[in-house]
Amino acid sequence: MRKTLALIWLVLVVAAGVHVATIVRAGLPLETDIMALLPREERDPAVQAAKDRIAETLARRVVVLVGHAERDVARAEATELRRRLTEAGLVKTETDVPGPEAIKRLGAAYFPYRAGLLADNDRAALEHGEGQSLVTRALSQLFGFGGFVDSRLLARDPFLLFPAFLTGLPVPANRLTIDEGMPTVIEDGTHWVLVSLILTGEPYALEFQNRFVSAFDAALADAPSGVTAKRLGAVFFAQAGASRAISESSRIGLVSLAGIVLLVVLTFRSTRPLLLSLLAIGTGFLVALSACLALFGSLHVAAQLFGASLIGIAVDYALLYFGQIFTNRTRPADRLAQVMPGLSLGAACAIVGYSALALSPFPGLKQVALFSAVGLLGSFLTVVLWFPLLDRAPASHLNRPIAAAARGLWRFWDEARFGRGRIALVLVLAGLGAIGLARLEPDDDVRRQQGLSPTLVAEQAEIQRLAGFGQLTQFFLVEGDSEQQVLEREEALSARLSG
């Protein structure tokens, strides 16, 4: 029966390996969006849908300020940057910077409804009986110095109310001016040209991040001396965060593995326990990765970081089993039977603990829960089903220093003469715990979970200062039973906000 279960587990592990290898061939789909770790809005689905739409739109935006002391050089490099990224298929050809054609399209869209459109100042003037001021303004635009009016517009709009409406539309305040079609700001002798880009790919996909950042850096590397650029975009922060997370998880994993190798070699003085321990760890990671990719389609970097920390837990199962080498039990079945109760209890507690993360309202933690629980279960099954079949280690003796240390620790906790010492140690540990609890403060600010690149944060602040952009962190969602009702409520809200 045990061999049958071991064979079934082997088939499942091989299937997981084939599944992961098939996906990894095209690049491991890593998710880096920190917003995936936040809870969804359950009270109002419409609000959550609006948040998702805004987040998706902003995430695909990239703003770059290209600066140089010479105006023509700054303009040329801004144009070259857009050209190279467009030809690489990384950004769309269109831009959200309004040009003359965009202004014409805006006028054409509003023109059929001009009879019902009034600028706020014109409406206020008419409501207060000051209509003569509108007549005077129209005459000054018609006959004043430098004034000119299209005769066709004058025939349809004799008081020129429609142009006043267009000029009164809200425009975000900024320091930019349009210099021959390019948004520009000049400060301290440097001409800064704004390049607004719309990404063609998913900004939180690691493969697209690396392609875009590499192409961006290559374009700047080929720029003439003196050209500087400041970047703002989710793709830059996501790529920097993903690179840091991958680096940290790799470092944690390597340090953990090195510690395990050293511990096993010094303790067992044999390669077989080491190889089987690594087998248990690797099998757990493999099936966990396969489960996440099958259920979610990608792996979040947070799950990867948690996975690196599971090495120390998974290896405990193997060490608990191989600890029986130092007893008189030579049959693998007897060794497993001796540790099975403790092994099962430890695995169950760890799996239940990690699975509890799936009950949280944070979507990203559900993937962490799955990865951790499946990984630990995979390591446990490997020890229980495969180790008795692969174990050929003879009985051995624990080396003297380790044995002496173990006996000393056991005597400290077992013998009555150390009773006062045990009580003192427990009191000290309890005191330290109380001090720690007193200093514990809850913090639900998700921004503290992001290790944002200081360089990118500084460039973002500089772009906002130079261009005059504000922080858009709030919005109002207007709902209604019909389009007309929505428009009326929006107008009423605007009046209240401006009042």
N, C-alpha and C positions, 0 to 999 in steps of 0.2 A: 504493500500500500504506500509506504513512504517513497519507494522508487517511482511509483506511478505519479504521485504528487510532485516529486522533484522533476520528472520529465515534463509534466504539464507546465510547471513554473519555467522550465527552460524554454519551452515553446513560446510562452508569453514574453519572456525577456528577449528572445530573438526577434519576435514580431515587433516589439517596441524599438529594438535597435534598427531594424529595417525601416520602420516608420520615421524615426529621427534622422537616419542617414538620407532618406529620400528628400526630406524637407531641407536639411542643412546643405545639401548640394546646391540649392538655389539661394542660400544665405539664410542664417537663422533669423526669423522675424522677431526682433526685440522691440518691445514697446517702452517708450520713455516718457510718456505723457504723465506728469505728476497729477493732473486733474483726474486721472482714472482711479486714483486712490481716495477721492472725495466721495461722500455719500450723494446719491441722487436726490433731487427735489421730489418729495412724495406728496406734499400738500397741494401743489398746483402743477399739473403736467405742462400746462401752457408756459409757465414761467421757466420750467426746466428746458422746454423746447427752445424758448427764446435764448436762454443762456448757451445752449449747445450751438445754436446757429451763430451767435456772436463769437463764441470761442473758436468755432471752426473757421469763420471768416477771418478773424484777426490772426489766427495761427498761420494762415497761408500768406500773410503779408510780410514783406521784408522792406525795411527802409534803410537806405545807405546815404550818408553825406560824404561826397567826394570833395576834398579841399585842396587848393593850390593857390599860390600867390598870383599866378597868371590866370585871368578869366578864361582864356581860350583853352588852356591846358586842362583846367578843371572840367570844363564842358566836354572836351574831347574824351577824357578818361571816363566820365560818367556815361557817355554814349558807348564807349568801347566795353565797359563793364556790362551794360545791358545787352549789347550785341552778343558777347561771348556766352553769357548765361542763357540767352534766348536760343542761340544756335545749338547749344548743348541740350536743349529740350528741358531745361530746369525751371524756366519761368515762362509765363504767357507773353504773347506779343502785345496784348493790350495793357493799358495802364489806367490807374484810377486818378491820375493828375488831369484835371479838366483842361482841354485846349479849346481853340476857337470853334471847332466842329461840335464839341460837347455842349458849349454854350448855345449854339444854334439849335441843337437837338432839344435842349431844355426849353428854349423859347417855343419851338414847334409843338412840344408836348403840352404846354400850358395855353397856347394861343387860342385853340377852339373854345376854351372856357373863360376867356378874358372878361366876358360880361359880368361874371360873378366873382372876379378876383380883385381885391383891393389891398394895398399895403396898409399896415397897421396905422401909420401916421395919417394916411389919406382917409381911412375910415374914421379916425378920431376927429379929423377936421370937419368931415361932413356931419358927424353926430353933434358937433358943437356949432353948427351953422357957419362954418368958415370955408364954404365952398369957393369963395372968391380967390383964396390963396392958391387953389388948384388951377384956376383959370390963369392967374398971374404966372405961375410956374410954367404952364404950357406955352404961354406967349413968349416968355423969356427963352425957352428952349427953341421956339420957332424963329424969333427975330433977334435974339441976343447975339453978342459977338461970339463967333465960332460955333454958333448953334446950327444944327441941321437936323431935319426930320424927314423921314421917308414919306412921300406923298400918299402912298398906299396905306401906310400905318395911320397917317393923320386922318384919312377918310374913314377908317374903321374905328379909330380911337382918338377922337379930337382933343381930349383932355390929357392924353398920354398917361393914362392910369396904368396900362399894362407894363411899360418899361419901369415905372416906379415900383410896381409889384415885384418884378424880377430883381431889381437892385436891392429890394428890402428883404429878400430871402435870407435866412440865417446862414452865415458862413463861419466855419470854425476860425477863431482868432489865432493868428500865428505871425511870425516875423518874416515869412517868405514872400518874395515878390517874383512874378513871372518875367523872366528875362529871355525873350525870344523863345517862348514855349517851355522853358526849363525853370522850375522853382529854385530860387537862389537867395542866399543871404550872405552878407559881407560883414566880417568882423576882424578887427586888428590886421587889416590888409590881406586877409585870406578869403578867397571866393569859395563858398560852399555850395555845391549843386546837389539837390536832393534827387535820388533815384528811388522810385517806388516800384516794387516788384511784386508779382503775384505768382506763387509757386505752382508748379504743375503736379507735384507729387505730395505725398503725405508727410508733413513736417516731423511727425513723431516716428517715422519708419527709419531705422538705423541705416539701412542701405542708401536711402535717398539723402539722409543727413550727410553721410560721408561724401557722397558724390557732389552735393551742392557746396559744402564747405571747402572741399578740395578744389573745385572749379573756381570758387570765389577767391581763395587764397592764391591760386595760380594767376588769376587775372590781375590781382594787386601786385604780385611779385614782378610782373612784366611792366608795371607802370613806371613812368619816368621818375627821376629823383625829385623829392619834394612833395609828391602826391601822398596824401593821407586819406584814410577812410574810417568812418565810424559806423558801426553796424547796430541794427535793432531788428529783432525778429525771434519768434519762438524757436525756429529751426537752429539758430546758433546756441541758445541756451540748452535746448534738448540734446544737441550733439555733444556739447561740453559736459553736460550732466551724465549722459550715457557713457562717454569715454571714462569719466571718473568712476562711475559705478562699476564698469567692467574691470577697470584697473584695481579697484579696491576689493572686489569679489575674488579676482585672481590672486591678489596678494594674501587675502585671508585664507583662501583655499590652499595656497602653497605653504604658508606658515603652518596651517593645521596638519597638512600631510607630512611636512617635515617633522613636526613634533610627534606624530603618530609613528612614523618610521623609526625615529630615534627611540621612542618608548618601547615599541615592540621588539626591536633588535636587542636593546639592552636587557629587556626582561626575559624574552624567550630564547635569545641567541640562536634563532633559526629563521629561515626565509619563508617556510610554509605558513606559519601564522600571519606573517606580514602580507603575503600574497593573497591569502584568503580574506584578510581584513580589508584589503583594497578592493577585492572582488565584491564584498558586501556593500561597501561605500559606492562603488561604481555602478552596481546594479540598481541600487536605490535611486541614484541620480538619473539613470537612463529611463527607468519606468516613470519617474516623476516628470521628466521633461516630455516624454511621449504623451502622458496624460494631459498636461497643460496645452501642448500643441494641438491635440485632438479636440479638446473641449473649448479652448479659447482662440485657437488659431495663431497665437503668438505668446511670447514669454515676456513678462514685465521685468524690468531690471530689479525691482524690489524683490520679486520672487527669486531672482538669481542671487541677490545678496543674502536672503534668508537661506537659500540652498547651501551656500558656502558655510554658513554657521551650523548646518546639520551634520557636518563631518564628525564633530566631537561626540554627537549623540549616537550616530549610526555605528561608529567604531566601538562603542561600549558593548553592543550586542556580541561582537566578535571577541572582544577581550574577556567578557564574562564567560563565554564558552571555553576559550583557550586557557583560562585560569585553572581549569580542571586538569591540565597537564601536570600540575604540581601536586596532584593527589594520587592515590593508588588505583584510580579508575583508568583502565587502559582501553576499554571498549568505547567507541564514539557514542553509541546509544546510551550508555550509562552516564557519560559526561553531559549529554544533552538533557537527560532525564533529571539530573541533579540541578541544573540551572534553569530548567524550563519554567517553573513557577515565577521566579524573579524576573526572568527574561520577558515572559508574557505580560506580567504586571507593569514592568517599566515601559515596554512598547505601547501597551494600551493607554497608560497615563499620558505619554508623550503625544500619541496620535490624537487622543481626545482633546488634549490641550491645544494643539495646533488646529484641529478641526473646528474648535470654538471660534476661530477667527472668521469662519464662513458665516457666522450668525451676525456679524457686525454689518452696519449699513454701508461700509466702504467696499465698492466693487473690486478694487485692486487687491484688497486683503483676501478676497475669495480665492484668487489665484495663488496667493501665498499659502493659504490654508491647504489647497489641493496639492501643491507642490510638496509642502512639508509632510503632510499626512501620507501621501502615496510614496514619497521617498523613504520615510521611516518604515512603512509597511513592507516595501520592497527589500530593504536591508534585513528586516526581521525574518521574512520568508526565506531569504538566501541563507541565513545562518541556520534556521530550523530544518530546511529541506536539503540543502547541499552540503553543509559542513560535515554531518555524520558520514556522508558518502566520500568526501574528499579528504577527511582527516586521517592522516597516517602517522601523526606525531606520537612518539613513545612517551612514557612517563618520564618526568624530569624533576630536577630539584631547583628550587628558587635560589638564585645566587645569594650569598651570605649577607651583603649589605642591605639588599632589598628585604630579605627575610627578617633581619634584625629590626629594620624600621617598621615592618608590618607587625611584628610581635610587640614592639614597644608601643605602637598606637593602640593595639588591641588591649594590652595591659592597662593603659591609661584609662580606657573607657570601661574596663571590666573589673579591675581590682578595687577593693574597698579603700585601700590606703590612699588612693588618688581622688577620693570623693570630694574633698574641699577644692582641689584643683579643677575638677570638672565643673563644680558649681561656680567657681570664680570665672572660668572661661565662658560659661553660658551667660553669666551676668554681664561680662564685658561685651560679648557679641550682641546681647539684647540692648545694652546701652548704645552701642554704635548704631544698631538698627533704629532705635528711637530717635537718635540725633538725625539720622538720614530721613526718617519719616517727617520730622518737624521741618526739615528744609525742603520737602517735596512740594512742588507747586504744579497744579494742572496747567497745561498750555495746549490749546487746540488750534494754534496758528500754524496752518499747513506750510506757510512760507519758511518756517524754521526747519521743515523737513527737506528743503531744497538747498543744496550746496551750490548756490549760484556763483558763476565765475565773477570775481571782482572786476576783471577787465571789461567784461560785457556789461556789468551793472554800471560802471563808470561811463562807458560809451553811450549807454541808453540815457543816462542823466545828461550827458553833453548834447546829445541830439535833441532832447526835449528842451534844453535851454536855448540852443542855437535856433531851432525851428519854431520855438514857442508853443510846442505841443503841450496839452494838459493831460492829466491823468483821468481817463474815462473809466470810472469804476462803478457808476450807477446808471440805471436806466429805468424808465417807466414802461410797463406793458399795458397798452390800451386794448380792451376787449369790447365787443358789442355783438348784437344779433344780426347786424347788417353792416355793409361797408359805410353807408351814410351815417349810421349811429356811431361807428368807430371814429369817423372824421369829426363829427360834432363833439364827441367826448375829448378827442385830442385837442380840438380848438379850445374847449373849456379849460382843459388842463394847462395849456399854454398860457391862457389868460391869467389863471391863478398863480402860475409860477413867475410870470413877469410882473404881477401886481405887487 
